[in-house]
């Protein structure tokens, strides 16, 4: 398993503040900017990946490393992942690039 670190994260006030529903000139804008600056200083985005063999391939699904994905859903989610029966760790998902004719 490989860890990717040093992933650039851009937090643009002009994008973030409206999403937080903080309006320019409101009493909350100063505090929101302070918090945004604290986040910028502390953010440390990482991702992990692993190379896995395709275990089973069907017309609408693929199983990779014990995780089954359906083409119509756009990704492969670990069994029991968040939102699936059995719960699971939040934010856990496996994404793959399934190409026709690939070995």
N, C-alpha and C positions, 0 to 999 in steps of 0.2 A: 504494500500500500504506500502510495506517495502522498506527501503533503505539499500543497502549493501555498506559499505565503507571500506577503508583500503585494497582495492584490489591491490595486488602486481603487479607492472609493471616493467618489466626488459627491459632496453634500452641498448643493447649491441653494442658498437662501431663497432665491426666487422660485425654486421648485418646492423645497421642503416646507416653508412657512405657509403657503396656501393649502398644502395637503394637511397641515396641522390646524387649518382654519384660523390662523393668526393673521390678522389684517394689519397692514402698515399703519402706524399711528395709534394702534390700540395700546392699552396699558400692558398687554402680554408680550409685545414684540421684543422688548429688551430682554426679558427673561428667556424667551425662546431663542434669541441669538446667543445668549450665554450658554444655554444648554447645548446648542448646536456646536459651539466652539469646543465644549468639553468632549462631545462625541467625536469631533474631528481629531482631537488629541489622543483619544483612547482607542479608536477603531483599529482593529487588527484582523482584517478579513482573511480567512483561510478556506481552503477546500481540500478534500482528499479524493483520491481516485485509485482504482486498482484495475489491472487488466484481468479480465475473466473470459473464460471460454463460453461460447454459445453451447448450452446443454441441449436445448430443444428449440426448434423453429417451426412455427405453423403459419398459416396464411394470414392470421390476424394477431398472433402473439409470439413472444420469444421469451425463453428462460435463460438468464445469464447469471451465473454465480448464485443460484438459488432464488433469484428474484424474477418474478414473472411480469412482463409488460404487455400491454395491448396497444396495437398501433392506433386505434381510435382514441385512446386516452393520452397519447403523446409522450409517455415516459414509462419507466419501469420503477415500481415502488416495492420496497422490501415487504415481505409478508408481515402483516401485523403493524405496518407503519401507520402513522397518524392518519385518522380518517378511515382506516380500514378496520375490519373486525379484529379485536385483540389489542387495540391501542398501539403503543410503540413510542419511540422517541420522536419528539417534534423536529421537523426539518430534515428527516432522513428520507432521502430518495436516491434512486440510481437512474441515471439517464444514459441512453445508449444511442448509437447511430447504427441502425440496421439497414444494410445495403443489399439490394437484390443481387443474387449471384455470388455474394461473398462467401468464402470458404467455410 
